[in-house]
């Protein structure tokens, strides 16, 4: 038993809430920029491979993601697909699809339904002709627990889900708040990562992203965020529907984190299996990892890969140096020819 106890402590120190990187980075502005979130309920988070939306061993989510990507130009709203865990106790079965902010659920989608579903619901914005839609009520909490993708969320996520469950029961919120695990949403370094869809002060459905969430923060999220519609600034990463220019202004006001990580000021994994549209309408779809996609420069289009991680002044300096070297080389060539 001592060995197991030591292993748990070690995991928490290395990957959990006691890890040294906790609270090191600024959170605001690190959420994906998008307008609609689609969740496909699929198996247990413990079985998901590292890239569950592109794995040959999991054809259903792979097909759904690929279809979204193929139709991205036809889908008017920037749409993100995330996998969530099946939870029969809160009414989530394999193949169910949840759509926010519309607050709609479709049941038991199958692989053969994907093309028609995407066409009807996500492209044309109409009810699916092959299955009734059900309205969702209450608040939905998704906690990244994708262990095979990153150990930090693998350690923090299940603990947070358990803590939410205890708090929900003690506060008698079982018919109002529903919690389940979800796959990678970008930014494992911010674990625990939590996305909450609930009614804001204006009565609208808002999807807020939180990072560095610990078990001690769970009652606060339930009481203040879900209960009163208040945003918890120190944990806030951003929200669904918040555009890039607005996020920039919020970044200047929200005092979370201690270090600004410039790479996290751009969208993370976004529309249609990691494809996104930046603030200037430039697509960042490419064959790269979702972590690399977080590096896209907002408002600057896409720079060559050798400059992509540099700030603008550094890029200009580098270009100047390259130009100077080229000039010297040409001048030296003329000098050699004349002597």
NORTA-V728293 format. One record per backbone hydrogen bond with DSSP energy under -0.5 kcal/mol. CO is the residue of the C=O (numbers start at 0). NH is the residue of the N-H. Records with the same first field share a line. If there is no record, write none. Layout:
# NORTA-V728293
CO: NH / NH
This chain:
# NORTA-V728293
0: 4
1: 5
2: 6
3: 7
4: 8
5: 9
6: 10
7: 11
8: 12
9: 13
10: 14 / 15
11: 17
15: 18
18: 21
20: 23
23: 257 / 258
26: 29
31: 33
33: 240
35: 37 / 79
36: 99
37: 81
38: 40 / 97
39: 83
40: 94
42: 85
43: 46 / 47
48: 51
49: 51
50: 53
54: 57
57: 61
58: 62
59: 63
60: 64
61: 65
62: 66
63: 67
64: 68
65: 69
66: 70
68: 71
70: 73 / 74
73: 75
76: 78
77: 34 / 35
78: 271
79: 37
81: 39
82: 182
83: 41
86: 89 / 91
87: 90
90: 92
91: 86
92: 95
94: 108
95: 40
96: 105
97: 38
98: 102 / 103
99: 36
102: 135
103: 98
104: 133
105: 96
109: 112 / 113
110: 113
112: 116
113: 117
114: 118
115: 119
116: 120 / 121
117: 121 / 122
118: 123
119: 125
127: 130
131: 106
133: 104
138: 177
139: 196
140: 179
141: 143 / 194
142: 181
144: 146
145: 148 / 149
149: 153
150: 154
151: 155
152: 156
154: 158
155: 159
156: 160
157: 161
158: 162
159: 163
160: 164
161: 165
162: 166
163: 167
164: 168
165: 169
166: 170
167: 172
168: 171
172: 175 / 176
175: 138
177: 140
179: 142
180: 84
181: 144
186: 189
187: 190
189: 211
191: 212
192: 143
193: 209
194: 141
195: 197 / 207
196: 139
197: 205
199: 202
203: 199 / 205
205: 197 / 207
206: 239
207: 195
208: 236 / 237
209: 193
213: 216 / 217
214: 217
216: 220
217: 221
218: 222
219: 223 / 224
220: 225
221: 226
223: 227 / 229
224: 228
230: 232
231: 234 / 235
232: 235
234: 210
236: 28 / 29 / 30
237: 208
238: 241
240: 242
242: 246
243: 247
244: 248
245: 249
246: 250
247: 251
248: 251
249: 252 / 253
252: 254
253: 255
258: 25 / 260
259: 261
260: 263
261: 264
262: 265
267: 269
269: 273 / 274
270: 274
275: 283
277: 280
281: 277
285: 287
288: 291 / 292
289: 293
290: 293
291: 294
292: 295
293: 265
296: 299
300: 302
303: 306 / 307
306: 309
310: 314
311: 315
312: 316
313: 317
314: 318
315: 319
316: 320
317: 321
318: 322
319: 323
320: 324
321: 325
322: 326
323: 327
324: 328
325: 329
326: 330
327: 331
328: 332
329: 333
330: 334
331: 335
332: 336
333: 337
335: 338
